[in-house]
Amino acid sequence: MGCINILNGFSNNQHPAQDNAINLLVYNLMPNRLETEHQIISVLKRTPHNFNITFCRMASHHFRHADGGIIQKYATLAEIEQNHFDALLVTGAPLDQKKFTEVDYWEEFKKLLIWRKTHVKTSLFNCWSAWAAGSLDQILSGQALSNKICGVYRSNGFTMPHSRYFKIPTKAVSKSARILAEDAQIGATIVFDPRHNSYYLAGHFEYGTRTLAEEYQRDIQRGLNPQVPANYFDNQQRPHNTWQQSATKFYRQWLQQFSTN
């Protein structure tokens, strides 16, 4: 485990930036931002790298409730657009039942994707942001679903949690891209675009052990009659984390381009 310097956000550890570290920009679009920060940091701790992490938000997003301090704790694109970063990570967001143009920060999201082509060496998009970014980059086309894909699936050696209302049909992936993992039932799960050195993940490697269980219970409380998450609960109906090793493997492979050994 390397040294992780969290420069802002709710997890700010007051450590100064280091010269020999990967400069990582994280756009945290999830509503549970502190939990998501912890999940991402937990995965990064299982890699051998040092990191300088900057958390960013969409300035054009309208908060339905109190912003919880995110405006003060997170940077915006306008504040960092003159900087260059080694890597960009964009989280998912509970937006996959909306049209892209109905998302209040859609224009800003498009600007981010253009900016990152000249200011970031590699990008990683998760769940909704993978669908959205892949569509804008003309790498893939997603298919909206009425029934949620929810569970843990293994494909091409990677086990990953999924929680989404869309799929990426393998036939809808550009020939200029590479499908690194796919499943006959839930579609392409990891897509790589060598032109922009970008990865599009349909799921959530970063999820904690209980995240799917909490989402499942929340959907029950909302009266959505959800399906039990597939391949997730053990024989005693307890959540079972089978993806941590795959998450570590993927992040190590993604970041090995910055290895100095």
BELVENPE-V499879 format. One record per pair of residues at least 4 apart in sequence whose ideal C-beta (glycine too) atoms are under 7 Angstrom apart, sorted by the first residue. I is the first residue (numbers start at 0). GAP is how many residues later the second one is. D is the distance in Angstrom with one decimal. If there is no record, write none. Layout:
<<I | GAP | D> <I | GAP | D>>
This chain:
<<0 | 44 | 5.1> <1 | 46 | 5.8> <1 | 47 | 4.8> <1 | 48 | 4.0> <1 | 49 | 6.8> <2 | 15 | 6.6> <2 | 47 | 4.7> <3 | 37 | 6.2> <3 | 40 | 6.1> <3 | 41 | 6.5> <3 | 47 | 4.9> <3 | 49 | 6.6> <4 | 10 | 4.0> <4 | 11 | 6.7> <4 | 12 | 5.7> <4 | 13 | 5.9> <4 | 16 | 6.4> <4 | 46 | 6.5> <4 | 47 | 4.9> <4 | 48 | 6.8> <5 | 5 | 5.0> <5 | 6 | 5.3> <5 | 7 | 4.7> <5 | 9 | 6.9> <5 | 47 | 5.0> <6 | 5 | 6.9> <6 | 10 | 6.3> <6 | 45 | 6.1> <6 | 46 | 6.3> <6 | 47 | 5.2> <7 | 4 | 5.4> <7 | 46 | 6.2> <7 | 47 | 5.5> <7 | 65 | 5.9> <7 | 66 | 6.5> <7 | 67 | 6.2> <8 | 28 | 5.6> <8 | 46 | 3.6> <8 | 64 | 5.5> <8 | 65 | 6.3> <9 | 23 | 6.3> <9 | 24 | 4.4> <9 | 27 | 5.8> <9 | 63 | 5.8> <10 | 26 | 4.6> <10 | 27 | 6.7> <10 | 30 | 6.3> <16 | 4 | 7.0> <16 | 35 | 4.3> <17 | 32 | 5.7> <17 | 34 | 6.3> <19 | 30 | 6.0> <20 | 29 | 3.7> <20 | 30 | 5.5> <20 | 31 | 4.7> <21 | 27 | 5.3> <21 | 28 | 6.8> <21 | 29 | 5.2> <21 | 64 | 4.8> <21 | 65 | 6.1> <21 | 233 | 6.6> <21 | 236 | 5.2> <22 | 29 | 4.9> <22 | 62 | 4.7> <22 | 63 | 4.8> <23 | 27 | 5.3> <23 | 28 | 6.9> <23 | 29 | 5.1> <23 | 61 | 6.7> <23 | 62 | 6.7> <23 | 63 | 4.9> <23 | 65 | 6.4> <24 | 29 | 5.2> <24 | 31 | 6.0> <24 | 60 | 4.4> <24 | 63 | 4.9> <24 | 95 | 6.9> <25 | 14 | 6.3> <25 | 27 | 6.1> <25 | 29 | 5.2> <25 | 30 | 6.8> <25 | 63 | 4.8> <26 | 29 | 5.0> <26 | 63 | 4.4> <26 | 64 | 6.7> <26 | 85 | 7.0> <27 | 5 | 5.2> <27 | 8 | 5.5> <27 | 9 | 6.6> <27 | 27 | 5.6> <27 | 29 | 6.9> <27 | 63 | 5.3> <28 | 61 | 6.8> <28 | 62 | 5.0> <28 | 63 | 6.9> <28 | 64 | 3.8> <28 | 100 | 6.6> <29 | 6 | 4.2> <29 | 61 | 5.1> <29 | 62 | 6.5> <29 | 63 | 6.4> <30 | 63 | 6.8> <31 | 4 | 5.9> <32 | 4 | 6.2> <32 | 37 | 6.2> <33 | 4 | 6.6> <34 | 4 | 6.4> <35 | 4 | 6.4> <35 | 55 | 5.8> <36 | 4 | 6.1> <36 | 18 | 6.9> <37 | 4 | 6.1> <38 | 4 | 7.0> <38 | 167 | 4.2> <38 | 168 | 6.5> <38 | 169 | 5.6> <39 | 4 | 6.4> <39 | 49 | 6.9> <39 | 166 | 5.3> <40 | 4 | 6.3> <42 | 162 | 6.6> <42 | 163 | 5.3> <42 | 204 | 5.3> <42 | 205 | 6.9> <42 | 208 | 5.4> <43 | 7 | 5.8> <43 | 207 | 6.9> <45 | 202 | 4.4> <46 | 204 | 5.5> <46 | 205 | 5.3> <46 | 208 | 5.8> <48 | 206 | 5.7> <48 | 209 | 6.5> <53 | 21 | 5.9> <53 | 26 | 6.6> <54 | 19 | 5.1> <54 | 20 | 6.9> <55 | 18 | 5.9> <55 | 19 | 4.9> <55 | 20 | 6.6> <55 | 21 | 6.8> <55 | 24 | 6.6> <56 | 4 | 6.8> <56 | 13 | 5.7> <56 | 17 | 4.0> <56 | 19 | 6.3> <57 | 47 | 3.8> <57 | 50 | 5.3> <57 | 51 | 7.0> <58 | 17 | 4.2> <58 | 18 | 6.8> <58 | 19 | 6.6> <58 | 49 | 6.6> <59 | 44 | 6.2> <59 | 45 | 4.5> <59 | 48 | 4.6> <60 | 43 | 5.8> <60 | 44 | 4.7> <61 | 42 | 5.3> <62 | 4 | 4.5> <66 | 4 | 5.1> <68 | 4 | 5.4> <69 | 4 | 5.1> <74 | 4 | 4.7> <74 | 5 | 5.2> <76 | 4 | 5.3> <76 | 31 | 6.9> <76 | 34 | 6.8> <76 | 35 | 6.0> <76 | 38 | 6.7> <80 | 34 | 6.1> <83 | 35 | 5.1> <84 | 34 | 6.5> <84 | 35 | 5.1> <85 | 35 | 5.3> <85 | 172 | 6.1> <86 | 33 | 6.7> <86 | 34 | 6.5> <86 | 35 | 5.1> <87 | 28 | 5.2> <87 | 32 | 4.4> <87 | 35 | 4.4> <88 | 35 | 4.8> <89 | 35 | 4.9> <89 | 36 | 6.7> <89 | 39 | 4.2> <89 | 43 | 6.9> <90 | 35 | 5.4> <90 | 38 | 6.6> <91 | 34 | 4.7> <91 | 35 | 3.0> <91 | 36 | 4.8> <91 | 37 | 6.0> <91 | 112 | 6.3> <92 | 35 | 4.8> <92 | 36 | 6.6> <94 | 8 | 5.5> <94 | 33 | 5.0> <95 | 32 | 4.9> <95 | 35 | 6.7> <95 | 68 | 5.5> <95 | 69 | 4.5> <95 | 70 | 5.0> <96 | 68 | 5.2> <97 | 4 | 4.3> <97 | 5 | 5.9> <99 | 6 | 5.6> <99 | 32 | 6.0> <100 | 5 | 5.8> <104 | 4 | 5.7> <105 | 4 | 6.6> <106 | 4 | 6.6> <107 | 4 | 6.5> <108 | 4 | 6.8> <108 | 23 | 6.5> <109 | 4 | 6.8> <109 | 26 | 6.1> <110 | 4 | 6.1> <111 | 4 | 6.2> <112 | 20 | 5.8> <112 | 23 | 5.3> <112 | 24 | 6.8> <114 | 4 | 5.6> <115 | 4 | 4.2> <115 | 7 | 5.6> <116 | 79 | 6.1> <120 | 76 | 6.5> <121 | 75 | 4.4> <121 | 76 | 7.0> <121 | 135 | 6.7> <122 | 73 | 6.8> <122 | 75 | 4.2> <123 | 75 | 4.8> <123 | 77 | 6.9> <123 | 130 | 6.2> <124 | 4 | 4.3> <124 | 5 | 4.1> <124 | 8 | 4.4> <124 | 73 | 7.0> <124 | 75 | 5.1> <124 | 76 | 6.8> <125 | 4 | 5.9> <125 | 75 | 5.1> <125 | 78 | 6.1> <126 | 37 | 5.6> <126 | 75 | 6.6> <126 | 76 | 6.4> <126 | 77 | 5.9> <127 | 4 | 6.1> <128 | 4 | 5.6> <129 | 4 | 5.7> <129 | 70 | 3.9> <129 | 71 | 5.4> <129 | 72 | 5.9> <130 | 4 | 6.4> <130 | 11 | 4.1> <130 | 35 | 5.5> <131 | 4 | 6.5> <132 | 4 | 5.9> <132 | 67 | 6.5> <133 | 5 | 4.5> <133 | 6 | 3.9> <133 | 57 | 6.6> <133 | 66 | 4.6> <134 | 5 | 6.8> <134 | 6 | 6.4> <134 | 7 | 6.6> <136 | 56 | 6.3> <136 | 59 | 6.4> <136 | 61 | 6.9> <137 | 36 | 6.5> <138 | 34 | 7.0> <138 | 35 | 5.1> <138 | 38 | 4.9> <138 | 52 | 6.5> <138 | 54 | 4.9> <138 | 61 | 6.6> <139 | 28 | 5.3> <139 | 32 | 5.7> <139 | 33 | 4.8> <139 | 34 | 6.6> <139 | 51 | 5.9> <139 | 60 | 6.6> <140 | 31 | 4.0> <141 | 24 | 4.4> <141 | 25 | 6.9> <141 | 26 | 5.4> <142 | 23 | 6.2> <142 | 24 | 5.2> <142 | 26 | 5.8> <143 | 21 | 6.5> <143 | 22 | 5.4> <144 | 4 | 6.8> <144 | 20 | 5.0> <144 | 21 | 5.8> <144 | 22 | 6.1> <147 | 15 | 7.0> <147 | 16 | 6.9> <147 | 17 | 5.5> <147 | 78 | 6.6> <148 | 13 | 5.1> <148 | 15 | 5.3> <148 | 18 | 6.6> <148 | 37 | 5.3> <149 | 12 | 6.6> <149 | 13 | 5.2> <149 | 62 | 6.7> <149 | 76 | 6.7> <149 | 77 | 6.3> <149 | 79 | 4.8> <150 | 11 | 6.3> <150 | 78 | 4.4> <150 | 79 | 2.9> <150 | 80 | 5.2> <150 | 81 | 5.5> <151 | 7 | 6.3> <151 | 9 | 5.2> <151 | 78 | 6.8> <151 | 79 | 4.5> <151 | 80 | 5.0> <151 | 90 | 6.0> <151 | 91 | 6.1> <152 | 7 | 6.5> <152 | 9 | 6.0> <152 | 30 | 5.5> <152 | 33 | 5.8> <152 | 78 | 6.6> <153 | 4 | 6.9> <153 | 5 | 4.4> <154 | 26 | 4.5> <154 | 27 | 5.7> <154 | 28 | 4.3> <154 | 34 | 5.5> <155 | 24 | 6.5> <155 | 25 | 4.0> <155 | 26 | 6.8> <157 | 23 | 4.9> <157 | 32 | 6.5> <157 | 88 | 4.7> <157 | 92 | 6.4> <158 | 83 | 5.3> <158 | 84 | 4.4> <158 | 87 | 4.5> <159 | 29 | 6.2> <159 | 43 | 4.0> <159 | 45 | 5.6> <159 | 83 | 5.6> <159 | 86 | 6.3> <160 | 42 | 5.6> <160 | 43 | 5.0> <160 | 46 | 4.5> <160 | 51 | 5.6> <160 | 82 | 6.0> <161 | 24 | 6.4> <161 | 40 | 6.5> <161 | 41 | 4.2> <162 | 41 | 6.7> <162 | 49 | 6.3> <162 | 52 | 5.7> <163 | 38 | 6.7> <166 | 19 | 5.7> <166 | 20 | 3.9> <167 | 4 | 6.2> <167 | 5 | 6.7> <167 | 19 | 4.5> <167 | 20 | 4.3> <167 | 23 | 7.0> <167 | 34 | 5.7> <168 | 18 | 5.4> <169 | 9 | 6.0> <169 | 12 | 5.3> <169 | 17 | 6.3> <169 | 18 | 5.1> <172 | 4 | 5.5> <172 | 6 | 5.6> <172 | 15 | 5.5> <172 | 18 | 5.7> <175 | 19 | 6.4> <176 | 14 | 5.4> <176 | 15 | 6.3> <176 | 16 | 4.8> <177 | 14 | 4.7> <178 | 9 | 4.9> <178 | 12 | 5.7> <179 | 10 | 4.1> <179 | 11 | 6.8> <179 | 12 | 5.5> <180 | 8 | 4.6> <180 | 9 | 4.0> <181 | 5 | 6.7> <181 | 6 | 4.7> <181 | 7 | 6.3> <182 | 4 | 6.6> <182 | 6 | 6.0> <186 | 15 | 6.9> <187 | 14 | 6.7> <188 | 12 | 7.0> <188 | 13 | 4.6> <188 | 14 | 6.0> <189 | 9 | 6.8> <189 | 11 | 5.6> <190 | 9 | 4.3> <191 | 7 | 5.5> <192 | 5 | 4.6> <198 | 55 | 6.3> <200 | 4 | 6.7> <204 | 38 | 6.6> <204 | 41 | 6.8> <204 | 42 | 3.8> <204 | 45 | 5.7> <205 | 41 | 6.8> <206 | 4 | 4.1> <206 | 5 | 6.6> <208 | 30 | 5.3> <208 | 32 | 4.2> <209 | 4 | 5.7> <209 | 29 | 5.3> <210 | 4 | 6.5> <211 | 4 | 6.1> <211 | 17 | 4.7> <211 | 20 | 5.6> <211 | 27 | 6.8> <212 | 4 | 6.5> <212 | 26 | 4.7> <213 | 4 | 6.3> <214 | 4 | 6.4> <215 | 4 | 6.6> <215 | 10 | 5.9> <215 | 13 | 5.6> <216 | 4 | 6.5> <217 | 4 | 6.4> <218 | 5 | 4.4> <218 | 7 | 4.0> <219 | 6 | 6.3> <231 | 7 | 6.2> <231 | 8 | 6.7> <232 | 4 | 4.9> <232 | 5 | 6.3> <232 | 6 | 6.2> <232 | 7 | 6.8> <233 | 4 | 5.2> <233 | 6 | 4.4> <242 | 4 | 5.7> <243 | 4 | 6.5> <244 | 4 | 6.3> <245 | 4 | 6.2> <246 | 4 | 6.3> <247 | 4 | 6.1> <248 | 4 | 6.4> <249 | 4 | 6.2> <250 | 4 | 6.1> <251 | 4 | 6.2>>
